[in-house]
Amino acid sequence: MQAAETIVVVNAGSSSIKFSLYGEREGELALLMKGKVEKLYTGDAYFVATGEDGVSVAEHRWQGAAISHETAMRFLFDFAHTHLDGRTVAAIGHRIVHGGTLFSAPVRLDADVLAQLERLIPLAPLHQPHNLAPVRSVLEMAPEVLQIGCFDTAFHTAQPELAQAFALPPSITSLGIRRYGFHGLSYEYLASQLPELDHSLDKARVVAAHLGNGASMCAIHAGRSVASTMGFTAVDGLPMGTRCGSVDPGVVLFLQSELKMEQGEIERLLYQQSGLLGVSGISSDMRTLEASSDPRARLAIDLFVYRIGRELGSLAAALGGLDALVFTGGIGENSARVRAAVCRDAAWLGVRIDAAANESGQACISAPDSAVPVWVLPANEELMIARHALEMQRKAQQKGGRA
Ligand code: ADP
């Protein structure tokens, strides 16, 4: 990448588009600016961008007008034109939840690939269409710009076949019904960071817990995914802010047959009304629950911690042992209480926490006599995407140069 170029990372959800701009500084990618348009489709959308010092550089509100992804992308495009300080866009990297079985690595996005990714919408109907909307906008507005798709599933395609399989007949599994796993960009980033902190961890058996509104855990061996708690969809595994995590599939059948619930109602229950919110009846937000003296808030946190402990045992079994435990995500990075409780329950694996290091937010929170080092690392999916986009841009340039 030239000094006058930038990598743009786009992370589009159902009601927001987040972006980050990266430049190259002393051979490293450096975050220059980030921003977001939030509350799309509400009539109350707003835009804010902050510079590398975290200070706001621009704000905008659309009062009364319901803004779509396309309108937001046009706005961001115009914003970029006037705020890039003369830099040109080397590539745009997109976070895309599902790459299916087709994409096990970042890919250049063109109309054909976009059409293939649109066919995966049924596998992730709540995320995939929103992830793809900005790709289509850029293809229309600036088809010459290099766009790269980075997938939340890709890191997990390295898992052994058994870890990806359901015990269902081939007539069903051949339709793509299998465990995919998500949060892969977050885990890939952690896997790249650990050897920098301690080079002996490059071959290690690691369990990483990405605990945010969405929450999952991943077993990583020598930098590759071995197993994960999320499966066919991102509703599986741990309880989350509003998602239930694993439930017996018989529960869904019961909801249909006995409670006569429609599919939409069941989906709302499992995705939006369960997890920390559903159990507590108070909030999906860990900060609110930790501050509450209500026993239901306590129960929600206890269940969250209990299920993390169960999954930790299962993932350690998939790895055949445990050499390191890593926390990330909003809860993993900030809740000393959850980390302490998880580590207390993991004493049987040899985990010992240093209470002071945990409370004061150190990167390494295990006690010197812990058999398993415990790390707390900030999630940085955006940087992972920027790295991939830069690598793909370099490859494209080399190819162009040779042609
Ligand atoms: P997302 O999955 O939407 O990216 P985040 O990774 O931002 O979510 O995590 C959001 C969660 O992190 C919320 O439950 C929030 O309460 C929790 N969280 C953030 N800061 C703290 C804190 N200081 N203590 C406890 N929980 C926190």
Residues whose N, C-alpha, C, O or C-beta is under 5 A from the ligand:
A	BS01	ADP	L211 G212 N213 G214 S284 D285 M286 R287 G329 G330 I331 N334 S335
